[in-house]
Amino acid sequence: MKYKNNNRVREDGQFPLCMWDIGQCDTNKCTGQKLSREGKITILPIKRKFNGIVLSPHGKKLISKEDIPLILKHGLCVVDCSWNKLDEVPWKTLRIDHPRLLPHLVAANSTHFGQPLHLSCVEALAAALAITGFFDRANHILESFNWGTTFFTVNGDAFDAYFACDSEKGVYQAQQSLLMEAIELDNESKKQKEDRISAATEKLRTKLCISDEPTAFIAENNAKEKKPIGTYFSFSDLDSSTDEE
């Protein structure tokens, strides 16, 4: 299933998109800095209070449609910092009244592609905008990056599930359901792999007439001549159905 971003529920307001820059990232690679240069977001002084929704790892609640009134009134903000230096961020200096967490999503940026939760500034803002229904605004900031649309593609099912929820509780339940499905698929994949290995091992044992004794040998031509099992076997003897994917 792909993310259905054509089902917009409201016109985008002119609320601000902002960022606190902690100064830990390369400004030439920072997605937030690029958005700032293009005039799509505003960089705030560190001590400037932000009254809207702030995406922060210290949030206690997930972003949801319940946050729409605050977003429309005061806007949305992200903290630009390094994932490797979160402990060095002056969180107490940042004046945050409404911190929010993002639900489980996978990064599409070139630095952390495929990694869960390690989103860039633009991905974090776009995710919050999409979950709350501001699709045009989300697409507007993502289009600044050649991988931008991939973010919605790799997280299609997740965005569909989160957007369908009207409350923070619903987003949380959707997240847990998606995580459980992922765990079940992973376990199923491991079981299938184990079954393939088991089948390949059994075929090998049958082909070589292997006994359970570690010193088993196969006689060839001369019953008195004993050679190690490996002398007679190469992996090319197994058909392709036993190869690991």
N, C-alpha and C positions, 0 to 999 in steps of 0.2 A: 504494500500500500504506500502511496506517495502522499506527501503533505498537501492537503487541499487548501492552498492559500488564496483561492478565488472566492471563498465564502466569507467575505468581509462583513462584520456585524455593525460597524460604525465608521463614520468619517474620521480621519485622523485629525486630532486637535493640534494646536500649535504649542504644545507643552515642550519645555526644554529637555534636551538630552545632555547630560553633563558627565564630567570625569574628574576625579582627583588623581593627579599624577604624583606618585610617591618617588619617582626618579630612579627606579631600579632596573628599568628596561632600556634597551637600545632604541632611541627615538626614531631611528631610520627604519626599524622593523615593527615598532608598536602600531597596532591597528587603530588604537585610540588617537594617537598623534596624527595619523593620516586622516582620520575623520575630522579632526580639528583643523587641519590645513585646508580641508575642503569645505569648512564651514558647517559641517553636519552635527557637531557637538561642541560644547563649551567646556574649557578646562577651568576648574575652580581653584582658587587659592586654598591651601591645606586647611586654614583656620576658618574658611567660609562655611557656615552652616547650610545644610541642604534639607529642606522640609519635605521633599518628596520621597519616593521609594529608592532605597540604596541597595544594590546587589552586593551582599557581603557574606563571607564564610561564617561570620558570627551571628547571622540571622537565626531566628528560632522558628520562623514560618516560611513556607514556600510561597513564591509568587503565584497569584491567581487572579481571577476576574474580580475578586473582592477588593483588589487594589486599584481598580480602574478610577474611582473618584479621586484618590490621591494623585495618581499619575496625571490625570487631566488637569488638576489644580496646580500641582507643583512640579511635575515631571519625573524623570528617571535618571539615576546616576550610577556609575560604576567606579570601582577603585582600580586604578592601573598599577599593578605590582607584579613581582615575579612569584611564580608558584613555588620556587625554591627558597624564597625569603619571606614567607608570610609572617614569621615570628618577628621580623624586623620592621613591620609596618606599624606606624604610630596610631593604632586603632583608637586609643583614648583621646588623641588630639582631634580626630575626625568627629564632627558633631552630627551624629546619625540618630534620628528619631524612629525611622521606619526601615530597619534592615530586613532584607528578604534573601532567602536561598533560592537557587534554581533547582528544579527537579533533575533527575538523572538524564544527562545528554552526552553525546560523544562529539569530541572536537573534530573539525574538518580543516582547521588551519594547518599549514605546512610544518609547523614546529611540533605540534602534538597530535597529528592526525591519528584518528582511531582511538585515542585515549579518553576514557570517561572522565567527565567533569573538568578537564583541563582546557577550558574555553578561553579564547582571546577576548579582549574588550568588546570588539564588534559582535562576536558570537553571543556573549552574555547579554548585551543590550538587545540584539535581534531576537534572542530567545524570549526575553521578558516581554517584548513588544508583541511577538506572535502569540504567546500564551494568553495575553490579555486582549487579543483581537486587532491589534494595530499592524496589520499585514503590510500595508503600503509603506509604512515607516520602516518596518523591518527590512523589506526588500531594498528600500532606498539606501540604507547604510551598507548592506551586504554587497550591493552591486559595485562598490568601490574595490572589490577584491575578486580576482579571477576564479577563486575557489568558493566564493560566497554562496552560490546556489547549491553547492555540494552539501553545505551545512544542513539545509532543509531536506535534501535527498537522503542522507545517511540517518537522519533522525525523523523520517517521515511518520512512522507509526507512533512514535513518542509524541510528536507535536499534535497529531490527530487526537490522541488520547487526552493530553493535557488541556487542549483547547475545548474539548467537549465538557469539561468540568466547570461548574459555576462557583466552586468554593475551594478553599485551601485544603480542606479535608478530602475533597474529591481528587485533587491533584496528587495528594499523598497516596491515596488508594490506587490511583492509576499507575503511579510510579512503582509501588510495591508489586502490582500485578505484572508490569512489564519486566521487572527484575526477576520475579519468580519464573516467568516464561523463559527468560534468558538462561537461568540456572538449569531448568528442565531440558532445554535444547542442548546445553553444554554437557549435561549428564548423559543424554541420549547419544550425543556424538561420541563421547568417551566409551559408552557401552558398545556402539557399533564398531569402533576401532578395536576394542578388546576382542569382540567376536571375530573380526577379520584376522587378527593376530592368532587367535586360538585355532581358527580354521586352517590357517596357513601352517601352523605348527603341527597340527594333526595330519595334514597332507604330507608334510615333510617326514614325520615319523612313519607313516604308512609306506611312503616311497622308499625309505631306507631300511625298513624293518627294524627300527630302533627298539631296544628293550629299555626297561627302566634302570638297568645297571649302567653306571657312568663309564664302565670299561667295555661297553658293547662294541663288537667288531663285525664286519661283514666278510665272509670268505668269497673269494673270486678265483675261479679256475682251479686253484689248488686249495683244498679244504684245510691244509695245514698252514697256508699263508694268511696272515691276519694283517689287515690294514685299518687305519683310523677311518671313521665314518666320513670325515671331511674329504677324503681322497676321492670319493665317488660323487660328490654333490656340488652343484653350482646353483645359484639363485635363479638362473635363467630357466631352470627346469620347472619353476612354478609359473602358472598362468597369470595373466594380468589381473585377474579378479582378486588376487591376494595382495596387490600393491596398496600401500597407504596413500590416502588422498592428501 
